Amino acid sequence: MAQVTTSLTELDISRPAEGGEVGPLQSGWRLALREFAQNKLAVIGLTILAFFVLFCFAGPLVYHGAVLSTNLGSSDLSPGTGHPFGTDDVGFDELALLMWGGRAALEVGFFAAIIGIGIGALWGAVSGLVGGFADAFMMRVVDVFLSIPFLFIVLVVAVKYGASVLGLSLIIGGFTWLVPARLVRGEVLSLRTRDFVAAARAAGSTPWRLIRKHLLPNALGVMIVNVTFNVADAILAVAALGYLGYGLHYPTQDWGDMLSSGIQDLQNGYWWLVYPVGACIVLVVMAANLVGDALRDALDVRLRRR
């Protein structure tokens, strides 16, 4: 008997209702959303991400101290009235720096993830569909890039061409497409043998139409999951560059640069320059990973709770 396989875009049957009756048909995406909503860690991660998006993008609009202006007479103030998170060594308000630095980190994270998944999905889909020598060559290119230390290349390019939100997004996105390419290729290798792809070929669909209309939409689950992990990796990369002193600089701040500056004053007891920004980095990266794990469990039928 032939094995029957289903994708997220196909219909699925919900759990039997009480009395043995079968409930109405539900789409795979609706079932995945229900599974995601039932995951407490996923809800916590999504809530944390939503909080930081509001904190970084809406916060400067409502916090009167969010204007980045220096005041040497107010330097190194501990948290208190007027400066809830204190000030740094040149008088910048730390809460304002957290907002603006988080905005830059999130922008780079999301832009780099979108760039990486876009390149990786197209590369992997073409490789998996074409097969043969072209597939082998394209995967060897991926292997070569994977063997190069990612942070080292990003550091060299950032030093040579300077660091900006757009520049870092392009640099990091240009080196984070490798894993998505492999994942999408594996999904396409499975999908290209399905009946709906054979029917599309018989109807005269071009390879580009197959990729655009049939393969990538059915590999969307893999792509969505990988985006969340790429966001976390990009935020960590920005923080690492800033900590090393090659990230964004005034007037554009990032959490890594704040952490690097604060570490130098930690021995003087200025804990508010390190711990809040460190907590922000940990929470955002942890939340993105929690959401990614939950999406993987929800979108993979084999991992759903029965």
C-alpha positions in Angstrom: 0.0 0.0 0.0 1.4 3.4 -1.0 2.2 5.7 1.9 -0.1 8.7 2.1 1.6 12.0 3.0 0.0 15.4 3.7 1.2 18.9 3.8 0.2 21.9 6.0 -1.9 23.3 3.1 -4.0 20.1 2.9 -7.1 19.4 5.0 -6.8 17.5 8.3 -9.4 16.0 10.6 -9.8 17.4 14.1 -10.0 15.3 17.2 -13.2 13.3 17.6 -15.8 15.1 19.6 -17.6 13.6 22.6 -19.8 10.7 21.7 -17.5 9.4 19.0 -18.5 12.1 16.5 -15.8 13.5 14.3 -15.5 17.3 14.3 -15.4 19.4 11.2 -12.4 19.4 8.9 -9.7 21.9 9.8 -6.8 23.2 7.8 -3.3 22.3 8.7 -2.4 25.9 9.5 -5.3 26.2 11.9 -4.2 23.1 13.7 -0.7 24.4 13.9 -1.9 27.7 15.3 -3.9 25.9 17.9 -0.9 23.7 18.8 1.3 26.8 19.1 -1.2 28.6 21.3 -1.3 25.7 23.7 2.5 25.8 24.2 3.1 28.0 27.3 6.7 28.6 26.5 5.8 29.8 23.1 3.2 32.3 24.5 5.9 33.5 27.0 8.4 34.0 24.2 6.0 35.8 21.9 5.0 38.0 24.8 8.6 38.9 25.5 9.2 39.7 21.9 6.1 41.9 21.7 7.1 43.7 24.8 10.6 44.5 23.4 9.1 45.7 20.1 6.8 48.1 21.9 9.6 49.1 24.3 12.1 49.9 21.5 9.8 51.4 18.9 7.0 53.0 20.9 9.0 53.7 24.1 10.9 56.7 22.8 7.6 58.3 21.9 6.3 58.3 25.4 9.5 58.5 27.5 10.5 62.1 27.9 14.2 61.2 28.5 14.5 59.3 25.2 16.3 62.1 23.5 20.0 61.1 23.2 21.6 64.2 24.6 24.7 64.2 26.7 25.1 66.1 30.0 28.5 65.7 31.7 27.1 67.2 34.9 24.7 64.1 35.2 27.2 61.4 34.4 27.4 58.1 36.3 24.2 58.7 38.2 22.7 55.6 39.8 19.0 54.7 39.0 16.6 57.1 40.6 14.1 59.9 39.9 14.6 61.4 36.5 16.8 58.5 35.3 15.1 55.2 36.2 18.1 53.2 34.8 20.8 55.8 35.7 23.2 57.4 33.3 26.5 56.5 31.7 29.9 58.1 32.0 29.0 60.9 29.6 25.5 61.6 30.9 23.4 59.6 28.5 20.2 58.3 30.0 20.5 54.5 30.1 16.8 53.8 29.6 16.9 55.8 26.4 20.0 54.0 25.3 18.3 50.7 25.9 15.4 51.7 23.7 17.5 53.1 20.8 20.0 50.3 21.1 17.3 47.7 21.1 15.6 49.2 18.1 18.9 48.9 16.1 19.4 45.3 17.3 15.9 44.3 16.3 16.0 46.0 13.0 19.3 44.3 12.1 17.9 41.0 13.4 14.7 41.0 11.4 16.2 42.5 8.2 19.1 40.0 8.2 16.8 37.1 8.8 14.5 38.1 5.9 17.5 38.5 3.6 19.0 35.2 4.7 15.8 33.2 4.4 15.1 34.8 1.0 18.5 33.9 -0.5 18.6 30.5 1.2 15.1 29.5 0.1 15.7 30.3 -3.5 19.1 28.7 -3.5 17.8 25.5 -1.8 14.7 25.3 -4.0 16.6 25.6 -7.2 19.2 23.1 -6.0 16.6 20.5 -4.9 14.5 20.8 -8.0 17.3 20.7 -10.6 19.3 17.9 -9.0 22.2 16.2 -10.6 25.5 18.0 -11.1 24.0 21.5 -10.5 22.7 20.3 -7.1 26.0 18.8 -6.1 27.9 22.0 -7.1 25.5 24.3 -5.3 25.7 22.3 -2.1 29.5 22.3 -2.3 29.3 26.1 -2.4 27.2 26.0 0.8 29.8 23.6 2.4 32.6 26.0 1.6 30.9 28.9 3.1 29.9 26.9 6.2 33.6 26.1 6.8 34.4 29.8 7.1 34.0 31.3 10.6 30.9 33.4 10.3 31.8 36.1 12.9 35.3 36.5 11.5 34.0 37.4 8.0 31.3 39.7 9.4 34.0 41.4 11.5 36.4 41.9 8.6 33.6 43.3 6.3 32.3 45.6 9.0 35.7 47.0 9.7 36.5 47.6 6.0 33.2 49.1 4.9 31.9 50.5 8.2 28.9 49.5 10.3 25.3 50.7 9.8 21.9 49.1 10.3 21.5 48.5 6.6 25.1 47.4 6.1 25.1 45.0 9.0 21.8 43.6 7.8 23.2 42.9 4.4 26.4 41.4 5.8 24.8 39.1 8.3 22.0 38.2 6.0 24.6 37.4 3.3 26.1 34.7 5.6 23.1 33.3 7.3 21.4 31.8 4.2 23.4 28.6 4.3 21.4 26.6 6.8 18.0 27.7 5.3 19.4 26.6 1.9 20.1 23.1 3.2 16.7 22.8 4.9 14.7 24.1 2.0 16.6 21.8 -0.4 15.8 18.8 1.8 12.1 19.7 1.8 12.1 20.3 -2.0 13.7 16.9 -2.6 10.8 15.3 -0.8 8.1 17.6 -2.4 9.3 17.2 -6.0 8.2 13.5 -6.0 4.6 14.4 -5.0 1.7 13.9 -7.3 0.8 17.6 -7.4 4.3 18.5 -8.7 4.1 15.7 -11.3 0.7 17.1 -12.4 2.1 20.6 -12.6 5.0 19.4 -14.7 2.5 17.6 -17.0 0.5 20.8 -17.3 3.6 22.6 -18.7 4.7 24.5 -15.6 8.2 26.0 -15.9 10.7 25.4 -13.2 10.3 28.9 -11.9 6.6 28.5 -11.6 7.0 25.2 -9.8 9.3 26.9 -7.3 7.0 29.9 -6.9 3.6 28.3 -6.9 4.2 24.8 -5.5 7.5 24.1 -3.8 8.2 27.2 -1.7 4.6 27.5 -0.4 4.8 23.9 0.8 8.2 24.6 2.4 6.9 27.7 4.2 6.8 25.9 7.5 10.6 25.2 7.4 11.2 28.8 6.4 9.1 30.4 9.1 10.8 28.3 11.8 14.3 29.2 10.5 13.5 32.9 10.5 13.1 33.0 14.2 16.5 31.3 14.8 18.1 33.6 12.3 16.8 36.6 14.2 18.4 35.4 17.4 21.7 34.7 15.6 21.7 38.1 14.0 21.1 39.9 17.3 23.9 38.0 18.9 26.2 38.8 16.0 25.4 42.5 16.4 26.0 42.4 20.1 29.3 40.6 19.6 30.5 43.2 17.0 29.5 46.0 19.4 31.2 44.4 22.3 34.4 44.1 20.2 34.1 47.8 19.3 33.2 47.4 15.6 29.4 47.7 15.8 27.1 50.7 15.5 28.3 54.0 17.1 26.7 57.3 18.1 24.2 58.5 17.0 23.2 55.0 16.4 23.7 52.8 19.4 23.4 49.0 19.9 23.3 46.8 22.9 26.7 45.3 22.3 28.4 48.7 22.3 26.6 49.6 25.5 27.7 46.4 27.1 31.3 47.0 26.0 31.3 50.5 27.5 29.6 49.3 30.7 32.0 46.5 31.4 34.8 49.0 31.8 32.9 50.7 34.6 31.6 47.6 36.3 34.6 47.4 38.6 33.6 50.9 39.9 30.3 49.6 41.0 28.2 51.0 38.1 26.2 47.8 37.7 23.3 49.6 35.9 25.5 50.0 32.9 25.9 46.2 32.4 23.1 44.1 33.9 20.0 45.7 32.3 21.5 45.6 28.8 22.8 42.1 29.4 19.3 41.0 30.5 17.8 42.5 27.4 20.1 40.6 25.1 19.4 37.3 27.0 15.7 37.8 27.1 15.3 38.7 23.4 17.5 35.8 22.2 15.8 33.3 24.5 12.3 34.5 23.4 13.2 34.1 19.7 14.5 30.6 20.4 11.4 29.6 22.4 9.2 30.8 19.5 11.3 28.9 17.0 11.1 25.7 19.0 7.4 26.0 19.4 6.8 26.8 15.7 8.9 23.7 14.8 6.8 21.5 17.0 3.5 23.0 15.8 4.3 22.9 12.1 5.8 19.3 12.1 2.8 17.0 12.2 5.0 14.2 13.7 5.8 16.4 16.8 2.2 17.5 17.6 0.7 16.4 20.8 -2.2 14.0 20.3 
